[in-house]
Amino acid sequence: MIIESLLLVDDEDLFHLVFEDACSILDISLTLQTMTSVEEAESMFRYWFESGDKQRKPECVFVDLNMVGSTVNGIGLVDRINNKYGNGVVIGIISSSYDPIEIKNAKSAGAQFWIVKTDEIEPRLEEFKVDYLGFKNGTLPFKVYI
């Protein structure tokens, strides 16, 4: 299954390249946007929500847990997207952290998945791709990809 539009919110430019390459190899996305801060992503979601411009809104969002210079972490962004702008997107955390408390907080904020970030991200994204439809239609419970 191809994910038509995907947003990666992560402050590491190098990871943007790794992620983009992995998506390309796995035929995951036709349109990939990247943003480097929670504030930038929230601003875009506010615009999409207020303008009704659903055509440019991504259908899937990957949010880094911790971003330098952001006022809240990725879990805060997940919570804001779900509670302020509707949860019409598949959304989850992508982080090098595997902290059970953070994972529980992400799930409580409305994240649908947690992907442990490494340079070898392809196997996790390939598994996510298989599960994507279940997240999109709400039949798959929260999942951690290790």
C-alpha positions as CSV (number, residue, x, y, z in Angstrom):
1,M,0.0,0.0,0.0
2,I,1.3,3.5,-0.9
3,I,0.8,6.2,1.7
4,E,-0.2,9.2,-0.4
5,S,1.2,11.9,1.8
6,L,3.4,11.8,4.8
7,L,4.8,14.4,7.2
8,L,8.0,13.8,9.2
9,V,8.6,16.3,12.1
10,D,12.2,15.8,13.2
11,D,15.0,18.3,13.9
12,E,17.8,16.1,12.5
13,D,18.4,16.9,8.9
14,L,20.5,13.7,8.4
15,F,17.6,11.6,9.6
16,H,15.3,13.3,7.1
17,L,17.6,11.9,4.4
18,V,17.7,8.4,6.0
19,F,13.9,8.4,6.3
20,E,13.3,9.7,2.8
21,D,15.6,7.0,1.4
22,A,13.8,4.3,3.4
23,C,10.4,5.5,2.2
24,S,11.6,5.5,-1.4
25,I,13.0,2.0,-1.2
26,L,9.7,0.7,0.4
27,D,7.4,2.7,-1.9
28,I,5.7,4.2,1.1
29,S,5.0,7.8,0.1
30,L,4.2,9.9,-3.0
31,T,4.6,13.1,-1.1
32,L,6.9,13.5,1.9
33,Q,7.1,16.8,3.8
34,T,9.6,17.5,6.5
35,M,9.5,20.0,9.3
36,T,12.1,20.7,12.0
37,S,10.0,21.9,14.9
38,V,6.8,21.3,16.8
39,E,5.8,24.9,16.3
40,E,6.2,24.7,12.5
41,A,4.1,21.5,12.3
42,E,1.4,22.9,14.6
43,S,1.2,26.1,12.5
44,M,0.6,24.0,9.4
45,F,-2.1,21.9,11.1
46,R,-3.8,25.1,12.3
47,Y,-3.8,26.4,8.7
48,W,-5.1,23.1,7.3
49,F,-7.9,23.0,10.0
50,E,-8.9,26.6,9.8
51,S,-8.8,26.9,6.0
52,G,-10.4,23.5,5.3
53,D,-7.5,22.8,2.9
54,K,-7.6,19.0,3.3
55,Q,-5.9,18.4,0.0
56,R,-2.4,19.4,1.4
57,K,-2.9,17.8,4.8
58,P,-0.8,14.7,5.2
59,E,-2.6,11.4,5.9
60,C,0.3,10.1,8.1
61,V,2.5,11.9,10.5
62,F,5.8,10.8,12.2
63,V,6.9,13.0,15.1
64,D,10.3,12.9,16.8
65,L,10.0,12.8,20.6
66,N,12.5,15.5,21.4
67,M,13.3,18.4,19.2
68,V,15.9,21.1,20.1
69,G,14.3,24.5,20.4
70,S,10.7,23.3,20.5
71,T,8.5,24.4,23.4
72,V,6.9,21.0,23.8
73,N,8.0,17.5,22.9
74,G,6.5,15.3,20.2
75,I,3.9,13.8,22.6
76,G,2.6,17.4,23.1
77,L,2.3,17.8,19.4
78,V,0.4,14.5,19.0
79,D,-2.0,15.6,21.7
80,R,-2.5,19.1,20.1
81,I,-3.1,17.6,16.7
82,N,-5.6,15.1,18.0
83,N,-7.4,17.5,20.4
84,K,-7.3,20.8,18.5
85,Y,-7.3,19.8,14.9
86,G,-9.1,16.5,14.7
87,N,-7.5,13.2,14.4
88,G,-8.0,12.6,10.7
89,V,-4.4,11.5,10.3
90,V,-2.5,8.4,11.3
91,I,0.0,9.8,13.8
92,G,2.8,8.4,16.0
93,I,6.2,8.9,17.5
94,I,9.5,8.1,16.0
95,S,12.4,8.2,18.5
96,S,15.6,6.6,19.6
97,S,14.1,6.4,23.0
98,Y,12.4,3.2,24.2
99,D,11.2,4.6,27.6
100,P,8.0,2.7,28.7
101,I,6.7,5.9,30.5
102,E,7.1,8.0,27.4
103,I,5.5,5.3,25.2
104,K,2.5,5.1,27.6
105,N,2.2,9.0,27.5
106,A,2.3,8.9,23.7
107,K,-0.5,6.3,23.6
108,S,-2.5,8.5,26.1
109,A,-2.0,11.5,23.8
110,G,-3.5,9.6,20.9
111,A,-0.5,8.3,19.1
112,Q,-1.2,5.1,17.2
113,F,2.3,3.8,17.0
114,W,5.9,4.2,18.3
115,I,8.8,3.5,16.0
116,V,12.3,3.1,17.5
117,K,14.6,5.2,15.4
118,T,17.9,3.8,14.1
119,D,20.0,4.1,10.9
120,E,18.4,0.8,9.9
121,I,14.9,2.1,9.9
122,E,13.7,0.1,6.8
123,P,12.5,-3.1,8.6
124,R,10.4,-1.0,11.0
125,L,8.9,1.1,8.2
126,E,8.2,-2.1,6.2
127,E,6.3,-3.6,9.1
128,F,4.5,-0.2,9.6
129,K,3.5,-0.2,5.9
130,V,1.8,-3.6,6.3
131,D,-0.1,-2.3,9.4
132,Y,-1.0,1.1,8.0
133,L,-4.5,0.3,6.8
134,G,-5.3,-1.0,10.3
135,F,-4.2,2.3,11.8
136,K,-6.1,4.3,9.1
137,N,-9.4,2.5,9.7
138,G,-8.9,2.4,13.5
139,T,-8.9,-1.4,13.8
140,L,-5.3,-1.8,14.9
141,P,-4.4,-1.1,18.5
142,F,-1.3,1.0,19.5
143,K,1.9,-0.7,18.4
144,V,5.6,-0.4,19.2
145,Y,8.1,-1.2,16.4
146,I,11.4,-2.2,17.8
